[in-house]
């Protein structure tokens, strides 16, 4: 009989903790530490619409066919990135992006470059399962 009570108490305890944890996690106000401007947000939407993450990575997460583009703006800057986006490569197709879409994507790359580096080993894992990075490295 004592074993049954211990098991029941354990199940009730863990269920209660799970409910409290879920409530805390889903009801807190989450805001980006460095929110993107409108143009960078538009570039993010283009990134998602064109499914760039299937081949490229951001912050070490995504596909492996193309390079990680988190800090591409620091490495190559606008004219180089623009040339790739306009013409594509042997592996990357030409998406026939308009000039405004290219400008928005470059603004998105500039934003991701300012928010951190693409090394998940430098991320801090918090007790609630979220991750963060130390203050962004300015180039």
Backbone as CSV, one residue per row, in Angstrom:
resi,resn,N_x,N_y,N_z,CA_x,CA_y,CA_z,C_x,C_y,C_z
1,UNK,0.817,-1.185,0.000,0.000,0.000,0.000,0.871,1.263,0.000
2,UNK,2.001,1.217,0.706,2.900,2.372,0.777,3.530,2.648,-0.577
3,UNK,3.859,1.601,-1.328,4.435,1.776,-2.661,3.448,2.476,-3.589
4,UNK,2.189,2.089,-3.496,1.155,2.702,-4.316,1.046,4.198,-4.017
5,UNK,1.097,4.582,-2.762,1.008,5.993,-2.373,2.225,6.776,-2.854
6,UNK,3.390,6.175,-2.769,4.615,6.839,-3.240,4.544,7.048,-4.746
7,UNK,4.103,6.045,-5.470,3.977,6.173,-6.929,2.943,7.238,-7.282
8,UNK,1.801,7.204,-6.615,0.761,8.185,-6.865,1.254,9.600,-6.547
9,UNK,1.932,9.757,-5.427,2.483,11.052,-5.048,3.510,11.530,-6.078
10,UNK,4.335,10.627,-6.579,5.338,10.973,-7.589,4.666,11.432,-8.879
11,UNK,3.661,10.716,-9.329,2.948,11.087,-10.553,2.263,12.444,-10.376
12,UNK,1.613,12.646,-9.266,0.942,13.918,-9.007,1.952,15.054,-8.941
13,UNK,3.074,14.832,-8.283,4.110,15.854,-8.166,4.655,16.251,-9.535
14,UNK,5.042,15.261,-10.353,5.616,15.568,-11.660,4.576,16.174,-12.605
15,UNK,3.353,15.736,-12.524,2.292,16.326,-13.341,2.078,17.784,-12.948
16,UNK,2.049,18.056,-11.663,1.883,19.429,-11.186,3.045,20.309,-11.623
17,UNK,4.259,19.810,-11.500,5.433,20.576,-11.929,5.392,20.857,-13.431
18,UNK,4.966,19.874,-14.206,4.863,20.058,-15.651,3.845,21.145,-15.991
19,UNK,2.712,21.124,-15.310,1.674,22.126,-15.569,2.171,23.519,-15.186
20,UNK,2.813,23.655,-14.064,3.350,24.953,-13.638,4.417,25.434,-14.613
21,UNK,5.334,24.543,-15.003,6.390,24.895,-15.952,5.790,25.342,-17.285
22,UNK,4.812,24.598,-17.797,4.175,24.949,-19.068,3.485,26.294,-18.980
23,UNK,2.785,26.527,-17.886,2.105,27.804,-17.698,3.109,28.954,-17.702
24,UNK,4.196,28.796,-16.977,5.217,29.853,-16.916,5.847,30.081,-18.288
25,UNK,6.113,29.025,-19.002,6.781,29.122,-20.291,5.893,29.787,-21.344
26,UNK,4.616,29.435,-21.364,3.735,29.925,-22.414,3.033,31.237,-22.097
27,UNK,3.104,31.713,-20.876,2.426,32.965,-20.548,3.379,34.138,-20.385
28,UNK,4.662,33.905,-20.423,5.575,35.033,-20.256,5.712,35.809,-21.559
29,UNK,6.027,37.061,-21.431,6.162,37.958,-22.565,7.573,37.821,-23.126
30,UNK,7.650,37.316,-24.343,8.955,37.103,-24.967,9.177,38.201,-26.000
31,UNK,10.282,38.905,-25.856,10.644,39.961,-26.796,12.075,39.730,-27.263
32,UNK,12.295,40.053,-28.506,13.642,39.931,-29.031,14.521,41.005,-28.400
33,UNK,15.739,40.617,-28.064,16.667,41.578,-27.461,17.056,42.669,-28.464
34,UNK,17.166,42.296,-29.718,17.553,43.227,-30.774,16.573,43.065,-31.933
35,UNK,15.386,43.662,-31.854,14.376,43.450,-32.895,14.816,44.031,-34.240
36,UNK,14.439,43.361,-35.339,14.811,43.859,-36.665,13.960,45.058,-37.064
37,UNK,14.511,45.895,-37.931,13.717,47.004,-38.470,12.777,46.453,-39.545
38,UNK,11.943,47.289,-40.109,10.922,46.845,-41.065,11.543,46.202,-42.305
39,UNK,12.633,46.768,-42.813,13.263,46.224,-44.008,13.878,44.857,-43.731
40,UNK,14.530,44.714,-42.594,15.100,43.413,-42.222,13.993,42.388,-42.000
41,UNK,12.873,42.812,-41.449,11.733,41.912,-41.258,11.198,41.443,-42.609
42,UNK,11.158,42.354,-43.581,10.732,41.984,-44.930,11.712,40.973,-45.534
43,UNK,13.005,41.191,-45.308,14.010,40.237,-45.789,13.856,38.877,-45.144
44,UNK,13.496,38.861,-43.880,13.257,37.589,-43.179,12.084,36.840,-43.817
45,UNK,11.050,37.580,-44.190,9.895,36.950,-44.837,10.278,36.377,-46.202
46,UNK,11.112,37.084,-46.944,11.588,36.579,-48.242,12.430,35.334,-48.015
47,UNK,13.286,35.353,-46.992,14.106,34.203,-46.623,13.209,32.981,-46.389
48,UNK,12.106,33.197,-45.694,11.195,32.095,-45.399,10.404,31.671,-46.633
49,UNK,9.946,32.623,-47.436,9.160,32.297,-48.631,9.988,31.508,-49.645
50,UNK,11.243,31.860,-49.794,12.117,31.177,-50.750,12.734,29.908,-50.163
51,UNK,12.421,29.622,-48.895,12.899,28.428,-48.193,14.424,28.318,-48.222
52,UNK,15.086,29.425,-47.971,16.546,29.460,-47.979,17.153,28.542,-46.920
53,UNK,16.423,28.321,-45.829,16.934,27.513,-44.724,17.084,26.038,-45.123
54,UNK,16.482,25.630,-46.229,16.642,24.238,-46.645,18.079,23.963,-47.098
55,UNK,18.780,24.997,-47.552,20.180,24.824,-47.976,21.166,25.563,-47.086
56,UNK,20.766,26.707,-46.547,21.654,27.549,-45.753,21.307,27.487,-44.278
57,UNK,22.249,27.900,-43.454,22.046,27.942,-42.013,22.058,29.384,-41.524
58,UNK,21.368,29.596,-40.410,21.480,30.817,-39.619,21.752,30.366,-38.200
59,UNK,22.770,30.926,-37.584,23.160,30.573,-36.210,23.449,29.082,-36.070
60,UNK,23.949,28.470,-37.134,24.300,27.056,-37.087,23.137,26.111,-37.283
61,UNK,21.952,26.618,-37.594,20.768,25.779,-37.750,20.220,25.910,-39.160
62,UNK,19.991,24.775,-39.811,19.430,24.783,-41.161,20.109,23.745,-42.023
63,UNK,20.026,23.945,-43.337,20.585,22.996,-44.294,22.105,23.058,-44.364
64,UNK,22.667,22.087,-45.051,24.125,22.004,-45.139,24.650,22.087,-46.568
65,UNK,23.774,22.313,-47.547,24.234,22.405,-48.929,24.993,23.705,-49.175
66,UNK,24.495,24.800,-48.619,25.147,26.101,-48.765,25.790,26.520,-47.456
67,UNK,26.511,27.639,-47.473,27.196,28.096,-46.254,26.249,28.702,-45.224
68,UNK,26.736,28.794,-44.006,26.013,29.485,-42.943,26.061,30.980,-43.262
69,UNK,24.916,31.635,-43.262,24.835,33.040,-43.671,24.653,34.006,-42.509
70,UNK,24.850,33.554,-41.286,24.668,34.431,-40.133,25.549,35.665,-40.235
71,UNK,26.800,35.489,-40.535,27.751,36.603,-40.571,28.275,36.877,-41.979
72,UNK,27.483,36.550,-42.989,27.913,36.769,-44.366,28.116,38.256,-44.652
73,UNK,27.342,39.129,-44.019,27.490,40.566,-44.274,28.845,41.067,-43.790
74,UNK,29.336,40.530,-42.700,30.655,40.912,-42.191,31.760,40.420,-43.119
75,UNK,31.569,39.250,-43.691,32.609,38.639,-44.520,32.650,39.198,-45.934
76,UNK,31.499,39.553,-46.519,31.466,39.892,-47.938,30.880,41.243,-48.292
77,UNK,29.984,41.781,-47.520,29.321,43.063,-47.738,28.450,43.091,-48.998
78,UNK,27.848,44.231,-49.249,26.728,44.355,-50.181,27.001,43.950,-51.637
79,UNK,28.012,44.468,-52.339,28.148,44.140,-53.771,28.318,42.640,-54.036
80,UNK,29.086,41.967,-53.202,29.313,40.537,-53.370,28.019,39.751,-53.162
81,UNK,27.297,40.076,-52.086,26.047,39.383,-51.782,25.024,39.650,-52.886
82,UNK,24.971,40.880,-53.336,24.040,41.263,-54.394,24.291,40.475,-55.675
83,UNK,25.547,40.271,-56.018,25.886,39.504,-57.223,25.379,38.068,-57.120
84,UNK,25.549,37.445,-55.956,25.062,36.075,-55.766,23.538,36.015,-55.836
85,UNK,22.878,36.992,-55.233,21.416,36.978,-55.213,20.827,37.256,-56.602
86,UNK,21.515,38.045,-57.406,21.011,38.353,-58.749,21.200,37.204,-59.723
87,UNK,22.343,36.535,-59.641,22.654,35.539,-60.653,22.584,34.098,-60.214
88,UNK,22.619,33.857,-58.923,22.682,32.477,-58.461,24.061,31.888,-58.714
89,UNK,24.184,30.605,-58.525,25.444,29.897,-58.792,25.104,28.573,-59.460
90,UNK,26.107,27.734,-59.617,25.872,26.408,-60.183,24.932,25.615,-59.275
91,UNK,25.094,25.762,-57.965,24.286,25.020,-57.006,23.031,25.802,-56.596
92,UNK,23.181,27.102,-56.380,22.046,27.927,-55.942,21.297,28.467,-57.158
93,UNK,19.993,28.197,-57.236,19.245,28.691,-58.400,19.072,30.199,-58.374
94,UNK,18.826,30.750,-59.546,18.508,32.164,-59.654,17.012,32.300,-59.339
95,UNK,16.694,32.977,-58.259,15.301,33.138,-57.844,14.620,34.317,-58.522
96,UNK,15.328,34.994,-59.432,14.792,36.168,-60.133,14.215,37.182,-59.143
97,UNK,15.019,37.526,-58.165,14.605,38.468,-57.134,14.597,39.887,-57.688
98,UNK,13.630,40.663,-57.260,13.589,42.070,-57.656,14.641,42.836,-56.843
99,UNK,14.925,44.053,-57.275,15.906,44.874,-56.554,15.459,45.127,-55.115
100,UNK,14.167,45.353,-54.914,13.676,45.606,-53.552,13.798,44.353,-52.678
101,UNK,13.605,43.170,-53.261,13.772,41.929,-52.498,15.238,41.720,-52.118
102,UNK,16.137,42.045,-53.033,17.569,41.923,-52.757,17.978,42.880,-51.640
103,UNK,17.485,44.108,-51.700,17.794,45.088,-50.651,17.279,44.599,-49.303
104,UNK,16.079,44.032,-49.296,15.496,43.524,-48.043,16.305,42.340,-47.511
105,UNK,16.722,41.430,-48.376,17.545,40.290,-47.931,18.883,40.760,-47.379
106,UNK,19.491,41.734,-48.014,20.761,42.268,-47.520,20.558,42.928,-46.164
107,UNK,19.441,43.623,-45.973,19.136,44.209,-44.664,18.959,43.107,-43.620
108,UNK,18.353,41.993,-44.019,18.199,40.854,-43.112,19.557,40.256,-42.749
109,UNK,20.452,40.131,-43.730,21.797,39.615,-43.448,22.571,40.575,-42.541
110,UNK,22.391,41.861,-42.768,23.041,42.852,-41.911,22.517,42.728,-40.481
111,UNK,21.216,42.497,-40.343,20.616,42.308,-39.020,21.153,41.048,-38.336
112,UNK,21.163,39.921,-39.053,21.655,38.685,-38.423,23.123,38.815,-38.046
113,UNK,23.877,39.533,-38.844,25.278,39.747,-38.526,25.440,40.519,-37.219
114,UNK,24.515,41.448,-36.962,24.629,42.278,-35.758,24.121,41.578,-34.502
115,UNK,23.460,40.436,-34.648,22.859,39.780,-33.487,23.703,38.666,-32.894
116,UNK,24.807,38.318,-33.499,25.630,37.269,-32.908,26.466,36.557,-33.939
117,UNK,27.013,35.459,-33.515,27.840,34.643,-34.382,27.200,33.272,-34.525
118,UNK,27.613,32.559,-35.541,26.978,31.298,-35.883,27.641,30.110,-35.209
119,UNK,27.911,30.204,-33.924,28.529,29.087,-33.234,27.650,28.667,-32.060
120,UNK,26.808,27.633,-32.249,25.909,27.219,-31.180,26.624,26.820,-29.894
121,UNK,27.901,26.507,-29.967,28.645,26.144,-28.752,28.775,27.336,-27.808
122,UNK,28.596,28.563,-28.343,28.702,29.745,-27.493,27.372,30.136,-26.859
123,UNK,26.302,29.390,-27.155,24.985,29.706,-26.609,24.896,29.260,-25.157
124,UNK,24.131,29.991,-24.377,23.868,29.630,-22.988,22.488,28.983,-22.919
125,UNK,22.418,27.798,-22.346,21.136,27.111,-22.189,20.607,27.427,-20.801
126,UNK,19.413,28.008,-20.745,18.805,28.403,-19.480,18.003,27.256,-18.879
127,UNK,17.693,27.376,-17.592,16.985,26.311,-16.887,15.606,26.028,-17.479
128,UNK,14.996,27.007,-18.155,13.666,26.800,-18.721,13.705,26.283,-20.158
129,UNK,14.893,25.928,-20.645,15.025,25.347,-21.973,15.300,26.344,-23.073
130,UNK,15.267,27.643,-22.791,15.555,28.639,-23.809,17.068,28.824,-23.914
131,UNK,17.495,29.443,-25.000,18.915,29.700,-25.191,19.135,31.183,-25.434
132,UNK,20.332,31.644,-25.148,20.710,33.022,-25.455,22.198,33.049,-25.715
133,UNK,22.632,34.192,-26.160,24.036,34.373,-26.466,24.515,35.608,-25.711
134,UNK,25.779,35.645,-25.413,26.304,36.841,-24.758,26.087,38.022,-25.689
135,UNK,26.337,39.213,-25.192,26.136,40.425,-25.989,26.728,40.235,-27.372
136,UNK,26.022,40.684,-28.416,26.489,40.459,-29.781,27.857,41.082,-30.020
137,UNK,28.628,40.405,-30.848,29.945,40.891,-31.229,29.767,41.887,-32.361
138,UNK,30.196,43.087,-32.155,30.105,44.110,-33.195,31.365,44.023,-34.049
139,UNK,31.160,44.011,-35.347,32.302,43.918,-36.266,32.706,45.284,-36.721
